[in-house]
Amino acid sequence: MKNTTGYVSDSLYLKHSLGIGHPESPERLKAIESEMKQSGLNTKVVPLAFEIEDPRVWAAIKCVHSEEHIASVTGSGTAGKTAFRAVKGVLQAVDDIYTQKIDNVFCAVRPPGHHSHNNGAHFDGRSQGEGFCFYNNAAIAARYAQKRYTFSRILLVDWDYHHGNGTEWAFYGDPEVFFFSTHILWGYPGTGFPEKKGEGAGTGYNLNIPLPDGAGDSDIISAWTDAFLPALKKVNFSPDLVIISAGFDSREEDPLGTFRITDDGYARLTRMAMDIADKHCEGRVLSVLEGGYNPEGLAKAVVSHVSVLLGGS
């Protein structure tokens, strides 16, 4: 059965720049758009119109980030405007999933978000603080889904090469959000230790599985089958929505990563995430772009990912 897959993109996402030669560049999205057209997938996805009102977006951001953090981002010019537009696109995706306009969605947004938390960083539009991130798109989407709709339990999967420390921070004591991350342990940001399992009522709902240098498809899939799926079962976690922090810097030939995940590997991960969603929440999957810094490789991985969201194998 084919799914109705939404697609979030916006021309403003191309205007944000951290400087010539910076890996988190507009070229990433240009490559994705080109590969989507070449593959023909651009005609199969449903482009989402941004209908959500700005006050609702600001309210959602404030559920995760402090006033100090927000003021710093908004003062960073084009970067701040682009970061706000990224959140707006992701929240529109939540709306459209809830109203059943789409079954699942891929959000081709930038800047990424999963490192972002309230650390008081100053954003001047060229800041590389917080791993190129300004607002935590996935975390904000999760809180928005909980507060506005009946999606009380959120599964948040992060397969980026780097640990999603900002997302872990946002939900570390929350038993209504299960956060699972595979990542390199000793790279940026130096977090993601396996003993970090959550705190208080959230103990058992935070799962970090570091992978070794050179990890490939079998390594990351084993992390799912041998650790993640049993952990979900142990706490009897039945999500109302699955959110993927879809970082593709775990892909082979990425300049910032040492993993060797193939495009087929991403397809298999996508299928496993969809199997969870099909079982528990009528296939509701919201995928948000994080890292991936080889533009051509990123684009191929995204096409593999979206192909499965559309119902491919």
NORSUL-V684748 format. One record per backbone hydrogen bond with DSSP energy under -1.0 kcal/mol. CO is the residue of the C=O (numbers start at 1). NH is the residue of the N-H. Records with the same first field share a line. If there is no record, write none. Layout:
CO->NH + NH
//
This chain:
4->103 + 104
5->46
6->106
7->48
8->108
10->13
11->14
12->15
19->22
23->25
25->28
26->30
27->31
28->32
29->33
30->34
31->35
32->36
33->37
34->38
35->39
36->42
40->43
41->44 + 45
46->7
49->51
53->57
54->58
55->59
56->60
57->61
58->62
60->63
61->64 + 65
66->70
67->71
68->72
69->73
70->74
71->75
73->76
76->79
77->81
78->82
79->83
80->84
81->85
82->86
83->87
84->88
85->89
86->90
87->91
88->92
89->93
90->94
91->95
92->96
93->97
94->98
95->99
96->101 + 102
97->100
104->6
105->287
106->8
107->109 + 289
113->116
114->166 + 167
117->119
130->133
135->137
136->140
137->141
138->142
139->143
140->144
141->145
142->146
143->147
144->148
145->149 + 151
150->152
153->240 + 241
154->178
155->243
156->180
157->245
158->182
161->184
163->165
164->168
165->169
166->170
167->171
171->174
172->199
174->177
176->154
178->156
179->207
180->158
181->209
183->211
187->190
193->196
195->197
197->204 + 206
199->202
200->203
202->205
205->179
207->181
212->215
215->260
216->220
217->221
218->222
219->223
220->224
221->225
222->226
223->227 + 228
224->229
227->231
228->232
229->233
230->234
231->235
232->237
241->155
242->286
243->157
244->246 + 288
245->159 + 247
246->290
250->261
251->254
254->257
261->252
262->266
263->267
264->268
265->269
266->270
267->271
268->272
269->273
270->274
271->275
272->276
273->277
274->278
275->279
276->280
277->281 + 283
281->284
284->242
285->105
286->244
287->107
288->246
291->248
294->298
295->299
296->300
297->301
298->302
299->303
300->304
301->305
302->306
303->307
304->308
305->309
306->310
307->312
308->311
310->3
//
